[in-house]
Amino acid sequence: MVSALGIDVARDKLDVVLVNEAQQEHSGLFANGPKGFEQLQHWLDKRVKGDLHACLEATGQYGDAVAVFLYSAGCTVSVVNPARIKAFAASRLSRQKTDQTDARLIAVFCQSQRPEAWTPPPPEQRALQAMVRHLRDVKAIRQQEYNRLASGVSTEAVIHALQQHIAFLDQQILELERQIHDHLEHFPLLKQQRDLLDTIPGLGETTIAILLAEVPAIRAFDSASQFAAYAGVTPRHFRSGTSVRGRTRISKCGNATLRAALYFPAMVALRHNPLICAFGQRLRTNGLAPKAIVVAAIRKLLHLVYGVLKSGRPFDPNYLSQASTA
C-alpha cells in the first residue's frame, strides 16, 4: 500500500500526518518555506520506503510552493477541492477541528479515496496567474479608494491623498496590463491560445488572460461539461421523492475566479455572440429568470472556450448550421 501524506496548509506552517504502508501514523510540523520543505523531505526519507501520495486542499496560494516541491521530488501530489474533504469529514462524523486532526483526515482521505494526481502548471502559466491575480487585487484596492472618495469625505487633505493614491493605482494597473500583454506575446502557446479565444465574441483581453491563467491544460478535461463543472456552473438539482422540488441552482463547487470573471462577458455575449444570443432568446421564451439566463450563458461560453482550445480552430458562428446540414 502506498504511504499517504496529509498536509494542512497555513501561511507560515505545514501540519502533516503520514500514514505509511503498515498503517503507522507520524505527525510533524514544518515551516511553510524552502527551509521547511527541505526538513520535510528529510523527515519523509526516514519514514517512507516506497511510493508516497501527498494530498492538500486547494486553499489559495499558500500550498502552491510545497505542492510543486513534492511533485519535483517525485511524489504523487493531489490538490483537492476543500468541499471534498469537508464531505469526507462529515461522512466519518468527525467532531474535532484542529490543524493536526485536519492533516490526519486529509491523509486518510488520500489513502482511501486515491484522488486524481495533480500536475503543476508550467512556469509561464504560474507567472501569468500571479500577475492576473495581482491585477485583480490592485483593481479591488482602487475601487475601495473610489468608494471612500464618494462616501462624503470633506477634508481636503484626505481627498487629495485619496486622489493621489487612485492616480498611483491607475498607473500600476496600466503597467500590469502591459506586462500581461507582453507575457502572452512572449510565449508561443499562450499567444496562440489568446488569439483563438479572441475570436469568441464576448471575451475581452482581461477575461482571456484570466482564463489562460486559471485553467489547467485543456487536455485535462474529457468533455465541455467537465470543463464547465471545473468552474462550478453545472446545474445542481434539488428533487427527492414526490414532495421535494427545490429550485435548481449552480453547484459552485469549482473555480470561483472563473465564475466571477465570466459574469459580465456572458452579458455581453448575450447581445453580441450570435450563438449565445439565440440561446438566450430561447431561454427567455421558455420563461427562465434573467440571472439564470446569464449563468446558462456562462456555461455556454465555457463550452465555446473548450471547443476552440481543444480543436485549435477559431470560433465559427455558423458551426451549428453547418453541422445540421452535413
C-alpha positions in Angstrom: 0.0 0.0 0.0 1.2 3.5 -0.8 2.0 5.8 2.1 -0.3 8.8 2.3 0.7 12.3 3.5 -1.9 14.7 4.6 -0.9 18.4 4.7 -2.9 21.1 6.4 -1.5 24.4 5.0 -1.3 27.7 6.8 0.5 30.9 5.8 3.6 30.1 7.9 3.4 26.4 8.7 2.5 23.0 7.5 0.9 20.4 9.8 1.5 17.0 8.3 0.4 13.5 9.1 1.9 10.4 7.4 0.1 7.1 7.2 2.7 4.6 6.0 2.3 1.2 4.4 2.0 -0.5 7.8 -0.8 1.9 8.8 1.5 3.6 11.3 0.9 7.3 11.8 3.6 10.0 12.2 2.9 13.7 12.6 5.1 16.7 12.1 5.1 20.5 11.9 7.3 22.4 9.4 7.7 26.0 8.3 5.9 26.8 5.0 9.0 27.8 3.1 12.1 26.4 1.4 13.9 25.5 4.6 10.8 23.8 6.0 10.4 21.9 2.7 13.9 20.5 3.0 13.2 19.4 6.6 10.0 17.8 5.5 11.9 15.9 2.7 14.5 14.7 5.2 11.7 13.6 7.6 9.9 11.7 4.9 13.1 10.0 3.7 13.5 8.4 7.2 9.9 7.1 7.3 8.8 6.3 3.7 10.3 3.3 2.0 8.1 3.0 -1.1 5.8 5.4 -3.0 4.3 8.4 -1.4 1.0 10.1 -2.3 0.7 13.6 -0.8 -2.6 15.5 -0.5 -3.6 19.0 0.4 -6.6 21.3 -0.1 -6.8 23.9 -2.8 -7.0 26.9 -0.5 -5.4 30.0 -2.1 -1.7 30.2 -2.9 -0.2 29.1 0.4 0.1 25.5 -0.7 1.4 26.1 -4.2 5.1 26.0 -3.3 5.0 22.8 -1.2 2.9 21.1 -3.9 5.5 22.0 -6.6 8.4 20.9 -4.3 6.9 17.5 -3.6 6.0 17.0 -7.2 9.5 17.8 -8.2 10.8 15.3 -5.6 8.9 12.5 -7.4 5.8 12.3 -5.2 2.3 11.9 -6.4 0.5 15.0 -5.4 -3.2 15.7 -5.2 -4.6 19.2 -4.7 -8.3 18.7 -3.9 -11.4 20.8 -3.5 -11.9 21.6 0.2 -15.6 20.6 -0.2 -14.5 17.0 -0.8 -12.5 17.0 2.5 -15.4 18.6 4.3 -17.9 16.0 3.0 -15.4 13.2 3.8 -15.2 14.5 7.4 -19.0 14.6 7.7 -19.2 11.0 6.4 -16.9 10.0 9.2 -18.8 12.0 11.8 -15.6 13.9 12.7 -16.1 16.2 15.7 -12.6 17.6 16.2 -11.3 20.6 14.3 -7.6 21.3 14.7 -4.7 21.6 12.2 -3.4 18.2 13.2 -6.7 16.4 13.0 -7.3 18.1 9.6 -3.9 16.8 8.4 -4.8 13.3 9.6 -8.2 13.5 7.9 -6.6 14.5 4.6 -4.1 11.6 4.9 -6.9 9.1 5.5 -8.9 10.7 2.6 -5.8 10.4 0.4 -5.2 6.7 1.2 -8.9 5.6 1.0 -10.1 7.7 -2.0 -7.0 7.9 -4.1 -7.7 11.4 -5.6 -6.5 12.2 -9.0 -2.9 13.3 -9.4 -2.1 16.9 -9.8 0.4 18.3 -12.3 1.7 21.8 -11.7 1.1 24.4 -14.5 4.2 25.4 -16.5 6.3 28.3 -15.1 4.9 30.7 -17.7 1.3 30.0 -16.7 2.2 30.3 -13.0 3.8 33.7 -13.7 0.7 34.7 -15.7 -1.6 33.6 -12.8 0.4 35.7 -10.3 0.2 38.8 -12.5 -3.5 38.3 -13.2 -4.4 37.8 -9.5 -2.3 40.8 -8.5 -4.1 42.9 -11.1 -7.4 41.8 -9.7 -6.2 42.8 -6.2 -5.0 46.2 -7.3 -8.3 46.9 -9.0 -10.1 45.9 -5.8 -8.0 48.4 -3.8 -8.7 51.1 -6.3 -12.4 50.5 -6.1 -12.2 50.8 -2.3 -10.5 54.1 -2.6 -13.1 55.3 -5.1 -15.8 54.3 -2.6 -14.0 56.2 0.2 -13.8 59.3 -2.1 -17.6 59.0 -2.8 -18.5 58.4 0.8 -18.9 62.1 1.6 -15.4 62.9 3.0 -14.9 66.6 3.0 -11.4 67.1 4.4 -9.2 68.5 1.6 -6.0 66.7 2.9 -7.9 63.3 2.8 -9.4 64.0 -0.6 -6.0 64.9 -2.0 -4.4 61.7 -0.5 -7.2 59.6 -2.0 -6.8 61.2 -5.4 -3.1 60.7 -5.4 -3.4 57.0 -4.4 -6.0 56.4 -7.1 -3.7 58.0 -9.7 -0.8 55.8 -8.5 -3.1 52.7 -8.7 -4.2 53.7 -12.2 -0.5 53.7 -13.2 0.1 50.3 -11.6 -2.9 48.8 -13.4 -1.7 50.1 -16.8 1.7 48.7 -16.1 0.4 45.3 -15.1 -1.9 45.2 -18.1 1.1 45.9 -20.3 3.2 43.2 -18.6 0.4 40.7 -19.1 0.1 41.6 -22.7 3.8 41.3 -23.3 3.9 38.0 -21.4 1.2 36.5 -23.7 3.1 37.7 -26.7 6.4 36.2 -25.5 5.2 32.5 -25.2 4.0 31.0 -28.4 1.5 28.6 -26.9 -0.1 31.3 -24.7 -0.2 33.7 -27.7 -1.8 31.0 -29.9 -4.5 30.3 -27.2 -5.0 34.0 -26.7 -5.6 34.6 -30.4 -8.1 31.6 -30.5 -10.1 32.9 -27.6 -10.1 36.4 -29.0 -12.3 35.1 -31.9 -15.2 34.4 -29.4 -17.5 37.4 -29.2 -17.9 38.4 -25.6 -14.4 37.7 -24.4 -12.1 40.6 -24.0 -8.4 40.8 -23.3 -8.7 40.8 -19.5 -11.1 37.8 -19.4 -8.9 35.9 -21.8 -5.9 36.5 -19.6 -7.8 35.2 -16.6 -8.9 32.1 -18.5 -5.4 31.3 -19.6 -4.1 31.9 -16.0 -6.7 29.8 -14.2 -7.5 26.9 -16.5 -5.2 23.9 -16.5 -4.2 22.3 -19.8 -7.4 21.7 -21.7 -6.4 18.1 -22.3 -7.1 17.5 -18.6 -10.8 17.7 -19.4 -12.6 14.9 -21.2 -15.6 17.0 -22.2 -17.0 20.5 -22.3 -19.4 19.6 -19.4 -16.4 18.5 -17.3 -14.8 21.8 -18.1 -17.9 23.7 -17.0 -18.0 21.7 -13.8 -14.5 22.9 -13.1 -15.8 26.4 -13.0 -18.8 25.3 -10.8 -21.6 26.4 -13.2 -23.2 23.0 -13.8 -26.8 22.6 -12.5 -27.5 21.3 -9.1 -31.0 19.8 -8.8 -33.0 19.5 -5.5 -35.5 16.8 -6.1 -36.4 13.8 -3.9 -39.5 11.6 -3.9 -42.8 13.4 -4.6 -42.5 16.2 -2.1 -39.1 17.8 -2.5 -39.0 20.1 -5.6 -36.4 22.8 -4.8 -35.1 25.4 -7.2 -32.3 24.2 -9.5 -29.1 26.2 -8.7 -25.5 26.1 -9.9 -23.2 23.8 -8.0 -20.5 26.5 -7.2 -18.1 23.6 -6.5 -15.4 24.9 -8.7 -13.1 27.8 -9.5 -14.9 31.0 -8.2 -12.4 33.2 -10.0 -13.6 31.9 -13.4 -17.3 32.3 -12.5 -16.8 35.9 -11.4 -14.6 36.7 -14.4 -17.2 35.4 -16.9 -20.4 37.1 -15.5 -20.1 40.4 -17.4 -18.6 38.8 -20.6 -21.7 36.5 -20.6 -24.0 39.5 -20.5 -22.0 41.0 -23.5 -22.2 37.6 -25.3 -26.0 37.5 -24.9 -26.1 40.7 -27.0 -23.2 40.2 -29.5 -22.4 36.5 -29.8 -24.8 35.0 -32.4 -24.8 31.5 -30.8 -25.3 32.7 -27.3 -27.7 35.4 -28.3 -30.0 32.8 -30.0 -29.5 30.5 -27.0 -30.5 33.3 -24.6 -33.6 34.1 -26.6 -34.8 30.5 -26.4 -34.4 30.6 -22.6 -36.3 33.8 -22.3 -39.1 32.3 -24.4 -39.2 29.4 -22.0 -39.6 31.8 -19.1 -36.2 31.4 -17.5 -35.3 34.1 -15.0 -32.7 36.8 -16.2 -30.0 35.8 -13.8 -30.4 32.1 -14.7 -30.0 33.0 -18.3 -26.7 34.8 -17.6 -25.5 31.7 -15.7 -26.5 29.5 -18.6 -24.6 31.9 -20.9 -21.5 31.5 -18.8 -21.8 27.7 -19.2 -22.3 28.1 -22.9 -19.2 30.4 -23.1 -17.1 27.8 -21.3 -18.3 25.2 -23.9 -17.2 27.5 -26.7 -13.8 28.1 -24.9 -13.4 24.3 -24.6 -14.2 23.7 -28.2 -11.9 26.4 -29.5 -8.9 25.4 -27.4 -9.5 21.6 -27.9 -9.8 21.8 -31.6 -7.2 24.6 -32.2 -9.6 26.3 -34.5 -11.2 29.8 -34.2 -14.8 30.4 -33.3 -17.2 29.7 -36.1 -20.7 31.3 -35.7 -22.0 29.1 -38.5 -20.8 25.8 -36.9 -24.2 24.6 -35.8 -25.9 25.4 -39.1 -23.1 23.6 -41.0 -23.4 20.6 -38.7 -27.2 20.4 -39.2 -26.8 20.4 -43.0 -23.9 17.9 -43.1 
